Amino acid sequence: MKALAFHFGLSDILEKVEKRGRWTVAELEKAVSRISEKLGKWFRSSWDAANYLHVCGFHEAKLDAESVKERVSDAEKMVSEAEKVVHGK
């Protein structure tokens, strides 16, 4: 998300992050929204799956292996497509 925010020049978001010294969920969500406008609705869905994995799977440890497996491909697609965009492939 952060690399795409830099790539797409989301300066208003990046300025807030720079001023605060860290990313918050609010800035990440704004970046997701703006990036989704450029890459498509699938990006929002992939972010939602990845964020759910992070919060419920990692922080709260509430997901079993099957629940994780159901969402991993969405997160992988987001990372793979982000790499293509950032690296110009």
N, C-alpha and C positions, 0 to 999 in steps of 0.2 A: 504494500500500500504506500509506504513511504517513498520508495523508488519511483512509483508511478506518479505520485504527487509532484516530485521533482521533475520528472520527465515531462509532464503536462503543464508545468509551470503554474501550479496552484498557489500563487504568491500570497494571496490573502490568508490562506490556511497556514502556509509555511511561516509567514511573519508572526502569527499567533504562537505557533510552536516555538519559534526562535525566542520570542519574548518570554514565554513561560519556561523554556528550557526543557520541555518534554512534550510528548504527544498525550492527548487525553482521548477518551472515547468520543467526545464531541467532535474533535478534529478528524479522527479516523472516519466517523460516520459521514461528515461533510465531504471528505475526500472520496469515500466510496460512492456517494451520490453523484458527484461530478465526474468521476471516472466511468461510472455506469452509463452516463449520458454519452460518453465517447465510445465505449467498448460494447455496450448492450446490457440488457436486463440480466443476462446470465451472470454478469459480474457481481451484481448485488446478491443474487441467490448463492453464488459460490462464497462470497464474503460471509453471508449469514451462516452457512454451514460451517465454515472455518472458525468463525467467532464462537459458534455454539460448541464446537469441539474444544476450543481453547478454554472457555469458561466452565462448561459442564463436565467436560472430559478431563481437563488438566487441573484447574483450580478446585473444582468441587468434587472431582472423582466420582461422578454419578453415572457415567456411561459404561455399559458393558462392551465387550469386543465387537459384538454385532452392530451396535449403535454407532460405534466408531467407523467400522467398515462401510456402513451405508453412506457416510458423509465424506470420507477421505478423497474419493475421486473428484468431488466438487472443489475441494481445497487444492488438490493437485492441478486441476485445470486452471485455476486462478493463478497459481505460481508459474505454471508453464507458459500461459499466455502473457503474463506480466514480463517474463524473461524475453519473450519474442518482441514485445513492444519496446522495452527499454534498450535491448541490444540490436534493434532494427532488423530482425530476422523475418 
